[in-house]
Amino acid sequence: MAKLTRTRFLAGLVAITLAGTLPAPAADAPTVFAAASLKNALDDIAGSYAKDGKPAPKVSYAASNTLAKQIEQGAPADLFFSADLDWMDYLATKDLIQPGTRVSLLANTIVLIAPKESKAEVRMGPGLDLTAALGSGKLAMGNVDAVPAGKYGKAALEKLGGWAGVKDRIAQAESVRAALLLVSRGEAPLGIVYATDAAADANVRIVATFPADSHPAIIYPVAIIKDSRNPDAAALLSYLRGPAAKAAFEKQGFTVLNRSTAAAQ
């Protein structure tokens, strides 16, 4: 019995010693819920962040409205990166983002696209008419009532007088990248997406760019979710505001603003 007790004691001592020398478990990587249009840039940024010895962020991409609703329902996100102010405001009014962490980080533009081989031409401006260029097809857009790119697109069409001619001919997609894919595959003759989306797909071409004053400013805010307990969330947000991320965003065609909007929360 004494021998068994001594054996157990020594085994416990060894276990304690080893526990003191083994490295601490790696922190869980922060989870980012990000607008679909950010995919190319954030994939690059996540890779460079990991190379700096940090936990590689886990990024979930979808339309901003879908992600905001998921966060509201308790989805485990650490950061939310929206393609418009409205859906960040939505979470802010429900007290779901951490005060003082909100940043208006990026700006973008919306463009009219067509399949690469298309000969479609459109005169962009007041009196906009897309019916001839559409032929018998439909205009691909994100959902015009919820997806930011769809909302921007509808606003621009209304401002330029083109909405009435196409409102019954919209192929509404669940995200801007889904709308891009419809045009890229030749399933829609025209589409409205962000300029950064068009640049990311070699199978489409930009037919025209919508004037900046035809729609609300396209601003991408990012913030830490209130319930986040990940110690690396703040470091990741800081990295997104830093020079390496700035270069990645600009490479994809975004304009970097990097303006804190905490006071507006």
N, C-alpha and C positions, 0 to 999 in steps of 0.2 A: 504493500500500500504506500509506504514511504517513497519507494522508488518511482511509483506511478505519479505520485504527487509532484516529485522533483522533476519528472519528465514534462508534466503539464506546465509547471512553472517556467522551465527553460523554453518550452515552445512558445509560451505567452511572451516571454522576454524577447525572443527572436522576432516575434510578430510586431511587438511595439517598436523595436529597433528599426526593422524594415520600414514600418509605417512612417517613421521619422525621416527616413532617407529617400523615400520614393517621391517623385514630383507630384504636386497637387493636380487633381483632375483638371483638364482644360475647360475653360468656361464655354458655355453653350454659345454658339454663334448667334448674333442678333438676327432677327427676322424682319425683313422690310416688305411692306405691301406697297407696290409701286405701279403707277400707270403703265399700260402696255407699251406706250410710245417710248418709254425709257429703257427698254430691254437692252439694246445694243450698248448704250453708254454704261448702264449699271453692271452688265456682265463684265465689261472691261474693268470697271472700278472695283468690283468684288475680287477679281483676280489680282489686281495690283495691291489691294488692301491685305489680302492673304500673304502676298510675298513679303510684306512688311512685318510678318510674324503675328498678325492678328487673326482671330477666328474668321474664316471666310463667311461673309453675310449670306443668309438664305433669303433669296428674293422671290416673292410671289407676284406674278404679273397678271393684271386684268384691267378692266375699265375702272376708273376711279370711283364711280358710283357703286359698283359691285364690291370693291374693297372696303369702302366706307361703311356699307351696310354690314359686311362681315365683321368689321371691328366693333360696330355697335352691338352686334349679337355675341360678342365675347371672343372672337377669333384671336389667337395669341400672336399679335404683332408687336414689334418694338418701335418701328418707325412707319409712318405713312407718308408717301410721296405722291401727291395728287397732281393731275394735269390741269386743274383749275382751282380757283379760290373757293368756289361754292361748296365743294365737298369737304374741304378742310374746315370751312366755316360751319358746316353741318356737324362735324365732330366736335368743334370748339363749343358750339351752343349746347351740346350734350355733356360738356365737361369731360371729354375723353382724350384730350391731349394735354401734355405737361406744360403749364405756364412758363413762358420765357424761352421755349425751345423752337418756336415756329419761325421759319425762314422762307421768304420768297426767293427761291434759288435760281430759277431759270425762266426764260421766255422763249416763245416759239412763234411760228407763222403757220397759216393753213394755205393749202394749195389745191388746185384742181389737177387731177392726174388721169392718165389714159394708159392703156397697154403700150409697151415699148414700140410696137410696130404700127400703132394707130396714127392716122393722118389728121385726126380731129384738131380743129382750130376754134378758139373761142375768143371773142373780144371781151376782156374783163373791164367792167365799169358799170355805171348806171344804165339801166335797160338791159341787163344781162339776160341772155336767152340761150339756154342749154339744149333746147328741144332738137335742133338740127343735129348737133353733135351726138346726142343720145340715140338718135334713130329710134329703133324699136326696143332699145335696152333700158336699163334702170341706172340710177345714180347711187353708187355705193357710199354710205355714210354710217358713222356710229349712230346709235339710237339718238334721235334728235331731242328727246325729252330728258335724257339722263347722261349719256356718254359725253364728256366735255367736247371732244372734237365734233360730235354731231350737233351739239348746242351752238358751238361757234359757227359751224357751217350753215346751220339754219338762219342764224342771226345775219350772217353775211349775205345770204341769198335774199332774205327779206329786205335788207337795206338796199341792195342793188336791183331789186325788182324781179328777181329770177325765181322766187319761191313758188308763186302761183302756177308757173308752167311745169314744175317738177314735183310738187308736193304729193301727187298720186303716183309718182314713179320712183319712189325711194326704196332701195334695198337696204334696210336698216340692220346693222350688224351689232354684235354684243360688245365690240371694242373697235378702236381705230385700226388696230392691226388686222382684225377680221375684215374690215372694209378694204384695207390695202390688199389683202389676199384675193378678194373678189376681182379686183382690177388686174392684179398680177397674173391671175389664172385666165384672164380673158372672159370671165363670167359677167363682168359689167364693163360697159364702154367708158365710163367716167366714174371718178370717185373724189371725195374730199377727205384729205388726211393732212397731217402735219408735214411740213417741209422735211423734217428729220426722218419721217417714215419713208417718204419718197426717195430720199437719198440712200436709205438702207436696202432698197429693193431694185435690182438691176433690170427687172422685167417691167418697170413702169417708167413713164416720163412725165415731167411737169408740163402741163398745158398752159397754166396761168397761175399767178399768185394773187390771192385776195388782198385788197388794200387793208392796211392796218386799222383804218377808221371805219371799216365795214362791220366790225364785230368787237366785243369786249377784248381787252388786252389778255393775251394768253400767258398766264403766269402759273408756274409750277411751285407750290409751297411744299415744304417738308417739315415734319415735327415728330417728336417722341410721343408715343402713346402713354397716357397717364398711368395705366396699369403695368407698364413695362418694369420688370425688375432686373433686366439684363445690365450688368455693370459696363458692358462695352457699347451700349446704345449711344451714350454721349460722345464717346471717342469716334464712333462711326459717323455721327452727324458732323463732328468737327472735320473729319476727313473729307466728307462730301463738300465741305466749304473750302477745302484746301486746294493747293496748286495742281496736284496730280489729278484730282477729280475734275477740276476746271478744264484741264487739257483734254480729258476724255469727253466731257460734255461738248466742248467746242469742236472737237473732231467730228462729232455726229451732227453738228449744225445748230446746237442750242446756243442761245445768248445767256451768259452767266450774269445774274443780277446780284445774288448773295446779299439780300437786304433782310435784316431782322424785322419781323412784324409783330413782335411780342406785345407791343402797346395796343395793337388793334384787336387782340383776342378778347 
